[in-house]
Amino acid sequence: MTNTQTIVALATPAGIGAIGVIRLSGPEAIAIIAKVFKGKDLTKQASHTIHLGKIVDGGLVLDEVLVSLFVAPRSYTRENVVEISCHGSAYIIESIIKLLIKNGARSAKPGEFTLRAFLNGQLDLSQAEAVADLIAANSKASQQVAMQQLRGGFSNQLQQLREQLVQFASLIELELDFAEEDVEFANREQLSKLIHQILKVIGSLIQSFGLGNAIKQGVNTVIAGRPNAGKSTLLNALLNEERAIVSHIPGTTRDTIEEVLNINGINFRLIDTAGIREATDAIEQIGVQRTMEKISQSALLVYLFDASTITAEELQQDIDSLQKPGITMLVVANKVDLLVSREVWNTEYLKISAKEKLQIEELKQHIYHAAIKGNINDDETLVTNIRHLEALQHTEEALKRVMDGLHNTTSDFLSMDIKQALHYLGEITGEVTTDDLLENIFSRFCIGK
């Protein structure tokens, strides 16, 4: 990969707006803008300065703009970077970009600015991926997790693990040089202790993916139950708007309805489903099938039952049939406003009235804690990327092979497994990369970032 060309792209969203920001990066960025800028000589200005002037194409003034200069290496990409703030007309933006290309720039590819930041050592690979996560963040929690990773918390933790492993790997390699003398330079007990410590850290990081992924992607939350249990009423109460049609007629909901609810900074994708029962017609049967599919794909199941009509046997039968491995179930008693003397059998069940909006805020907190299972610590490292998870799992497997063969395997096999662990850790931070890997990662970025 080469960084000799200067690239250009629109950094703000496409479409008409008050302003548009056009970004250039590369060795000729300042020289190119200087050719078309009427005002100060930009090639003689200091870094981190802003200049008012006009963009001109020959004798034609395209726009009056502000030009921000970032001289290498004090920029996002560690190259010369120029940002042009112009009026947000699509015609003006297109005309300026065409003019810059005519004067030596080329159109940037998706994620190419951040790719250059990575290649130039400004960011490691996990930090670069955090940039994309930060752009895509749609909740407070996902923003905080992305910022923590962008600041290098995850990278620093992995770097410490790598440094400790590299030290022992070098001693194992030294043993290979003296194989005929049958000497040990790497203390096996110390290595065992180190591997235990690293496995503990890696195990914790792998375990954190469930929470990290929930924060990043949101939590699939299905509201299920028998017909007329009040599922649609509950959806409306949680959203505080009339999103779903409510009727006393059983089977009103024939298809799933999905909405997003933010609770304590976490997005929950609420899915209202058709009532679970023997279908009376083909359309309802499809609705029930989709309900079961959504339940199997969910992370959290809110099972709602009508406390005024259901029997204890029916309730237990439903719970037993809906419980699935890997799915957290929250059982909620609805319509408690209709209860006179009858009690709900299990006092652990949260009692609400969706119609009267009783205990709805309490239910939200139950939903949050059922999904998150503890408080989110701003300083805690959470794995949110499936690529990182897989690399950590491969690292764990390699280190377990080291542990298994510590006292009955030759140094060359130990060295091989330690190198494998180092390889997979290096894949996360970008110390080990391929062009295909980088293409796959940065092609998902938006153009201009």
C-alpha positions in Angstrom: 0.0 0.0 0.0 1.3 3.5 -0.9 0.4 6.9 0.6 2.1 9.0 -2.0 -1.2 10.2 -3.6 -3.3 12.9 -2.1 -6.9 11.9 -1.5 -10.1 13.9 -1.3 -13.6 13.2 -0.1 -16.7 14.9 1.5 -16.4 14.4 5.2 -20.0 15.5 6.1 -23.1 13.6 5.1 -24.2 13.9 1.5 -27.2 16.1 0.8 -28.1 19.8 1.2 -27.1 21.4 4.5 -25.8 24.6 6.0 -22.2 23.6 5.4 -20.2 20.8 3.8 -16.6 19.8 4.9 -14.3 18.5 2.2 -11.1 16.8 3.4 -7.8 16.3 1.7 -4.9 14.2 3.0 -1.5 13.5 1.5 1.9 15.1 0.7 0.4 17.5 -1.8 -2.8 18.5 0.1 -1.7 22.0 1.0 -0.1 22.6 -2.4 -3.2 21.5 -4.2 -5.6 23.8 -2.2 -3.1 26.6 -2.5 -3.5 26.5 -6.3 -7.3 27.2 -6.1 -7.5 29.4 -3.0 -7.7 33.2 -3.3 -6.4 34.7 -0.1 -3.3 34.0 2.0 -0.5 31.8 0.6 -1.5 28.6 2.4 1.9 27.0 1.8 3.4 29.5 4.2 0.9 29.2 7.0 1.3 27.4 10.3 -0.4 24.2 11.3 -3.8 24.3 13.1 -4.8 27.6 11.5 -8.0 28.6 9.7 -8.1 31.0 6.7 -11.0 32.8 5.0 -10.9 33.1 1.3 -12.4 32.0 -2.0 -12.2 28.9 -4.1 -11.6 29.9 -7.7 -11.6 27.9 -10.9 -9.8 30.2 -13.3 -11.8 33.4 -13.2 -14.9 31.8 -11.7 -15.5 32.0 -7.9 -17.0 28.7 -6.7 -17.5 29.7 -3.1 -16.3 31.6 -0.1 -14.8 29.1 2.4 -12.8 28.5 5.5 -9.7 26.4 5.1 -8.3 24.5 8.1 -4.6 23.4 7.9 -3.1 20.5 9.7 0.6 20.1 8.8 2.2 16.7 9.0 2.7 14.9 11.4 0.2 16.9 13.5 -2.9 15.6 11.9 -5.4 12.7 12.0 -3.5 10.8 9.3 0.0 12.1 10.2 0.0 13.5 6.6 -0.7 17.1 5.5 -4.5 17.4 6.0 -6.8 20.2 4.7 -10.4 20.6 5.6 -12.5 23.0 3.5 -15.7 24.3 5.1 -18.0 25.5 2.2 -21.7 26.1 1.8 -23.7 22.9 1.7 -24.9 23.1 -1.8 -24.5 19.7 -3.6 -23.5 21.6 -6.7 -20.8 23.7 -4.9 -19.4 20.6 -3.1 -19.2 18.6 -6.3 -17.6 21.5 -8.2 -14.9 22.0 -5.5 -14.1 18.2 -5.4 -13.8 18.0 -9.2 -11.5 21.1 -9.1 -9.3 19.5 -6.5 -9.1 16.2 -8.5 -8.2 18.2 -11.6 -5.3 19.7 -9.7 -3.8 16.4 -8.5 -6.0 14.8 -5.9 -7.9 11.5 -6.3 -11.2 10.4 -4.7 -10.7 8.6 -1.4 -11.9 5.1 -0.9 -14.2 4.1 2.1 -12.2 4.4 5.3 -9.0 5.5 3.5 -8.3 8.4 5.9 -8.4 6.1 8.9 -6.5 3.4 7.0 -3.7 6.0 6.5 -3.8 6.9 10.2 -3.3 3.2 11.0 -0.5 2.7 8.4 1.3 5.8 9.6 1.2 4.6 13.2 -1.4 7.1 14.5 -3.8 4.4 15.6 -3.5 0.6 16.0 -6.0 -1.6 14.2 -8.4 -2.0 17.2 -8.4 1.8 17.7 -9.2 2.3 14.0 -12.1 -0.1 14.2 -13.3 1.9 17.3 -13.5 5.0 15.0 -16.2 3.2 12.9 -17.9 2.1 16.1 -17.9 5.6 17.4 -19.5 6.9 14.2 -22.2 4.2 14.3 -22.8 4.6 18.1 -26.5 5.1 18.7 -26.6 5.1 22.5 -24.7 6.6 25.4 -23.2 3.2 26.4 -22.1 2.3 22.8 -20.4 5.7 22.6 -18.6 5.2 25.9 -17.4 1.7 24.9 -16.1 3.0 21.6 -14.3 5.9 23.2 -12.7 3.6 25.8 -11.3 1.5 22.9 -10.3 4.5 20.9 -8.3 5.8 23.8 -6.3 2.6 23.7 -7.5 0.7 26.8 -8.0 -2.5 25.0 -4.8 -2.2 23.0 -2.7 -1.4 26.1 -4.1 -4.5 27.9 -3.2 -6.7 24.9 0.2 -5.1 24.5 1.1 -6.0 28.1 0.1 -9.7 27.5 2.2 -9.8 24.3 5.3 -8.3 25.9 5.2 -11.0 28.7 4.8 -13.8 26.1 7.5 -12.4 23.9 10.0 -12.5 26.8 9.3 -16.2 27.4 9.2 -17.0 23.6 12.7 -15.6 23.3 13.9 -17.9 26.1 12.3 -20.9 24.5 13.9 -20.0 21.2 17.3 -19.8 23.0 16.8 -23.3 24.2 16.4 -24.5 20.6 19.9 -23.1 19.9 21.3 -25.3 22.7 19.2 -28.3 22.0 22.1 -30.7 22.2 23.1 -29.5 25.6 19.6 -30.2 27.0 19.4 -26.9 29.0 16.3 -24.9 30.0 16.5 -21.1 30.0 12.7 -20.6 30.4 11.6 -21.5 33.9 8.6 -23.8 33.4 6.9 -22.9 36.7 7.1 -19.2 35.9 5.8 -19.8 32.4 2.9 -21.8 33.9 2.1 -19.0 36.3 2.2 -16.5 33.5 0.0 -18.5 31.2 -2.5 -18.9 34.0 -2.6 -15.2 34.5 -3.0 -14.5 30.8 -5.7 -17.1 30.3 -7.6 -15.5 33.2 -7.4 -12.1 31.5 -8.3 -13.5 28.1 -11.2 -15.5 29.6 -12.5 -12.3 31.1 -12.3 -10.5 27.8 -14.1 -13.4 26.0 -16.8 -13.4 28.6 -17.3 -9.6 28.2 -18.4 -10.0 24.6 -22.0 -10.8 25.6 -22.3 -7.4 27.3 -20.1 -5.6 24.7 -22.1 -6.9 21.8 -25.4 -6.0 23.5 -24.1 -2.4 24.1 -22.9 -2.1 20.5 -25.8 -3.8 18.6 -28.6 -3.4 21.1 -30.6 -6.2 22.8 -33.1 -8.2 20.9 -36.1 -8.3 23.3 -39.2 -10.2 22.5 -42.5 -9.6 24.2 -44.4 -12.9 24.0 -47.4 -14.5 25.7 -50.9 -15.9 25.0 -53.5 -13.9 23.0 -55.0 -10.9 24.9 -52.2 -11.0 27.5 -51.7 -7.3 26.8 -48.5 -7.5 24.8 -49.3 -4.6 22.4 -50.6 -2.5 25.3 -47.3 -3.1 27.1 -45.3 -2.1 24.0 -47.2 1.1 23.8 -46.7 1.7 27.5 -43.0 1.1 27.3 -42.6 3.4 24.3 -45.1 5.9 25.8 -46.9 6.1 22.4 -49.6 4.3 20.5 -47.4 2.2 18.3 -49.4 -1.1 18.2 -53.1 -1.6 17.6 -54.8 -2.7 20.8 -58.0 -4.7 20.9 -59.9 -6.9 23.3 -60.3 -9.4 20.4 -57.7 -12.2 20.7 -55.2 -12.6 17.8 -55.2 -8.9 16.8 -51.4 -8.9 16.3 -50.7 -11.1 13.2 -47.1 -10.0 12.5 -44.2 -8.8 14.6 -43.8 -5.1 15.4 -40.3 -3.8 16.2 -39.3 -0.6 18.0 -36.2 0.7 19.8 -36.3 1.7 23.5 -33.4 3.2 25.3 -33.0 2.3 28.9 -30.0 3.7 30.9 -28.1 4.2 27.7 -28.7 0.8 26.2 -30.9 0.2 23.1 -33.4 -2.6 23.4 -35.1 -3.7 20.2 -38.6 -4.5 21.4 -40.5 -7.0 19.3 -44.2 -7.3 19.9 -45.4 -10.7 18.6 -48.5 -12.7 17.8 -50.1 -14.5 20.7 -49.0 -18.1 21.3 -51.9 -20.5 20.8 -53.3 -23.0 18.4 -53.9 -20.9 15.2 -57.4 -20.6 13.9 -56.5 -19.7 10.4 -53.4 -19.8 8.0 -52.5 -16.1 8.6 -52.5 -16.5 12.3 -50.5 -19.7 12.0 -47.7 -17.7 10.1 -47.8 -15.1 12.9 -47.3 -17.8 15.6 -44.4 -19.3 13.6 -42.8 -15.9 13.3 -43.2 -15.4 17.1 -41.3 -18.6 17.8 -38.6 -17.7 15.3 -38.2 -14.3 17.0 -38.0 -15.9 20.4 -35.2 -18.2 19.2 -33.3 -15.2 17.9 -33.7 -13.1 21.0 -31.3 -12.4 23.9 -34.2 -11.5 26.3 -37.7 -12.8 26.4 -40.4 -10.9 28.3 -43.1 -13.4 28.9 -46.3 -11.6 29.7 -49.4 -13.4 31.2 -52.9 -12.3 32.1 -52.9 -12.6 35.9 -56.7 -12.4 36.0 -57.4 -15.5 33.8 -54.5 -17.9 33.5 -54.2 -20.9 35.8 -51.0 -21.9 37.6 -50.7 -25.0 35.5 -51.1 -23.0 32.2 -48.5 -20.5 33.4 -45.9 -23.2 34.2 -46.6 -25.0 31.0 -45.9 -21.8 29.0 -42.7 -21.1 30.9 -41.4 -24.6 30.4 -42.1 -24.5 26.7 -40.5 -21.1 26.1 -37.3 -21.5 28.1 -34.4 -21.9 25.7 -30.6 -22.1 26.3 -28.9 -18.7 26.0 -32.1 -16.7 26.3 -32.9 -14.8 29.5 -36.6 -15.0 30.4 -38.4 -12.3 32.4 -41.8 -13.4 33.6 -44.3 -10.6 34.1 -47.8 -10.7 35.5 -50.1 -8.2 33.7 -53.6 -6.9 34.4 -53.1 -6.8 38.2 -55.6 -4.0 38.3 -58.3 -6.6 37.5 -57.4 -8.7 40.5 -59.8 -8.5 43.5 -58.8 -11.2 45.9 -56.9 -13.5 43.7 -53.1 -13.5 44.1 -50.4 -14.1 41.6 -48.9 -17.5 42.5 -45.2 -16.6 42.5 -44.3 -13.4 44.4 -41.0 -13.2 42.3 -43.0 -12.2 39.3 -43.1 -8.5 38.6 -46.8 -7.3 38.7 -47.8 -4.6 36.3 -50.8 -3.1 34.6 -49.9 -2.1 31.1 -53.2 -0.5 30.5 -53.0 1.7 33.7 -49.2 2.0 33.3 -48.5 0.7 36.8 -45.0 -0.4 37.5 -43.8 0.3 33.9 -40.7 2.2 35.0 -39.9 -0.7 37.4 -40.3 -3.1 34.5 -37.8 -1.1 32.4 -35.2 -1.5 35.2 -35.9 -5.2 35.4 -35.4 -5.5 31.6 -32.2 -3.5 31.9 -30.7 -5.6 34.7 -31.9 -8.9 33.1 -29.9 -8.1 30.0 -26.9 -6.3 31.4 -26.5 -8.4 34.6 -24.5 -5.8 36.5 -23.2 -2.2 36.2 -21.2 -1.0 33.3 -17.8 0.3 34.4 -16.4 3.1 32.1 -12.9 1.8 32.7 -13.7 -1.8 32.0 -12.5 -3.3 28.7 -15.4 -4.8 26.8 -15.0 -6.8 23.6 -17.5 -5.6 21.0 -16.0 -6.9 17.8 -16.5 -10.5 16.5 -13.1 -10.4 14.9 -11.5 -9.6 18.2 -13.5 -12.4 19.9 -12.4 -15.0 17.4 -8.8 -13.9 17.8 -9.0 -14.1 21.5 -10.6 -17.6 21.3 -7.7 -18.8 19.1 -5.2 -17.3 21.5 -6.9 -19.1 24.4 -6.7 -22.4 22.5 -3.0 -21.9 21.7 -2.1 -21.1 25.3 -4.1 -24.1 26.6 -1.9 -26.2 24.3 1.1 -24.6 25.9 -0.2 -25.5 29.4 -1.0 -29.1 28.4 2.5 -29.6 27.0 4.5 -27.6 29.4 6.3 -30.5 31.1 6.0 -33.2 28.4 6.5 -31.4 25.1 9.8 -30.3 23.5 10.8 -26.7 23.3 10.1 -26.5 19.5 6.4 -27.4 20.0 6.1 -24.9 23.0 7.7 -22.2 20.8 5.2 -23.0 18.0 2.2 -22.6 20.3 3.4 -19.4 21.9 4.1 -18.0 18.5 0.5 -18.9 17.5 -0.8 -17.0 20.6 1.3 -14.0 19.7 0.1 -14.1 16.1 -3.6 -14.0 17.1 -3.0 -11.2 19.7 -1.2 -9.3 17.0 -4.1 -9.7 14.6 -6.3 -7.6 16.9 -4.0 -4.6 17.2 -2.6 -4.8 13.6 0.9 -6.0 14.4 0.0 -8.9 12.2 -2.1 -8.0 9.1 -2.8 -8.9 5.5 -4.0 -6.7 2.7 -7.3 -8.7 2.6 -7.9 -8.2 6.3 -7.3 -4.4 6.0 -9.6 -4.2 2.9 -12.3 -6.1 4.7 -12.2 -3.8 7.8 -11.8 -0.4 6.1 -14.3 -1.1 3.3 -17.0 -0.9 5.9 -16.2 2.7 6.8 -18.0 5.6 5.3 -16.2 7.6 2.6 -14.5 10.6 4.1 -13.4 8.9 7.3 
